[in-house]
Amino acid sequence: MKLIQCSLLIMVSLTLVSCIPTKEIERIGVITSRGTDQIEDGEIETTLMIYQFTKKNGMVAMPVFGKGTTIKGALENAKLESNFDLVEGKIQLELYGMELAKKGIFPYLDTLNRDARLPDSMYLAISVPTAKEILTKDEQSISNNVGEHLHGIIEENAPDHPIPPRITLQSFLTKYYDIGIDPTLPIIGIEDNIPKIKSIAIFRNDKLVGEIESKYLLLFKILEQTVKNDKFQLSLPMKPFEKYLKGYRKPSQIKDGLHIALGLVKSKEHSSLVDKQNKLFQTNITLDVNLLEISESIDLSDEKSLTLLEKEMGKKIEKRAQEIFARLQEMNADSFGYGKIYRMKQKNGKLTEKEWREIYPNIKVEFNVKTTISRHGSVD
């Protein structure tokens, strides 16, 4: 927090120039987060989370609101309703209401991209129900400004809170302009009275067409990129492990399967087109994991039981991957970029948006998951 405050003070100092009286600092409002929502008559409403400098309290966080038909128009409207100058150059997070995202967010992103004063590294996210409700949430339940809180949970990407890859303005636009891959964004909602990342927003071009639930978050990341040092849980059928069961519990007493907690050391993913005529793709995933916890006493000193555990884990993850892919095909959203692979196999390397939207719902993908348990601790 102190680092942010120092950065803001330096920026404001450079903006004001040394000869301007100190009192002018109090006329500056530095925007750190902005929410945009669709309202009636085609207008949008922006919620600006700003820091204002006061002699009495130092730096104070507060929301400012504006309405208009464009981002710039809404900003100008907000300026009319405030008694200080609003500075955009420190925006860290752009948040879009779900209803606005369903209609398409490219016009607003294009405006940001054209403004050289705005950082390309700002994060993007979707809010439910609205950006205004998220950004004006009672701050008593969190330790800092809501906008800073949201930026923090996206920035940190903590191992015990798996979330989608951090999406900046430039990374979203790169996928938007590229044929054969669609962007995604984190969805932020309210849970236990605190704003949290709850799921993944699935886009077709710039329009939100659905979401993937939180239980798939880590696997979604694995299918998009290399992941290191994360944690996840799996539930496996108990029947394959019955002969390796030790202790007082009998198989008939175990009704809800085998539950395991795993530490992901590293993942690797590679996808390829293996049969162009039948449009068959193959995605190979390798996972190096540590077994952290297991719900039943299984004899893992037996190499066969350990091999069986790795095999069953792979089958479970393959099933989940197929579930995710089936959902994406229903949305006709190519979040994992199979279209880019298909395009590279074309003679001229060309593929139109229309062509891929017709092909994608009918492609097939085989998922092969190889899991290696490097360590299994004291459970054996």
GIVEN-V988924 format. One line per field, one symbol per residue. ss: DSSP state (H for helix, E for strand, - for the rest). phi: phi as a letter, one per 30 degrees, with the letter a starting at -180 (. if undefined). burial: 1 if it has 9 or more other ideal C-beta (glycine too) atoms within 8 Angstrom, else 0. A space follows every 10 residues. Layout:
# GIVEN-V988924
ss = ???
phi = ???
burial = ???
This chain:
# GIVEN-V988924
ss = -HHHHHHHHH HHHHHH---- -HHHHHHEEE EEEEEEEE-H HH-EEEEEEE EEEE---EEE EEEEEEEE-- HHHHHHHHHH ----EEE--- --EEEEEHHH HHH--HHHHH HHHH------ --EEEEE--- HHHHH---HH H----HHHHH HHHHHH---- -------EHH HHHHHHH--- ---EEEEEEE E--EEEEEEE EEEE--EEEE EE-HHHHHHH HHHH---EEE EEEEEE--HH HHHHE----- HHH----EEE EEEEEEEEEE EEEEE----E EEEEEEEEEE EEEE---E-- --HHHHHHHH HHHHHHHHHH HHHHHHHHHH H------HHH HHHH------ --HHHHHHHH ---EEEEEEE EEEEE-HHH-
phi = .ddddddddd ddddddiddd eeededccbc dcbbcbbdbd hidcbccccb cccbddcicb cacbbablcb eddddddddd cccbdccddc dcbcccdddd dddjceeddd ddddcddddd dddcaccbdb dddddcdedd dbdaeedddd ddddddheed bdbdedcced dddddddddj acdbbdccbc bhibdbdcac dccchccdcl bcdddceddd dddcadbbhb babbccdded cedcdbjddc eddccciccb cbcddacbbb caccbddchc cbccbcbcbc dcabdbdcdd ddeddddddd dddddddedd dddddddddd dhbcdciddd ddddddecic adedddddde dcdbbccbcc cbddbbhcdc
burial = 0001101100 1100010000 0001110111 1111111000 0011111111 1111000011 1011111101 1011111110 0101011111 1111111111 1101110110 1110000100 0111111101 1111101010 0101111111 1111000000 0111001111 1110110011 1111111111 0001111111 1111111111 1100011111 1111001001 1101110100 1001100000 0001000111 1111111010 1010000011 1111111111 1001011111 0000110111 1111111101 1111101110 1111111111 1110010000 1000010011 0010111111 1110010010
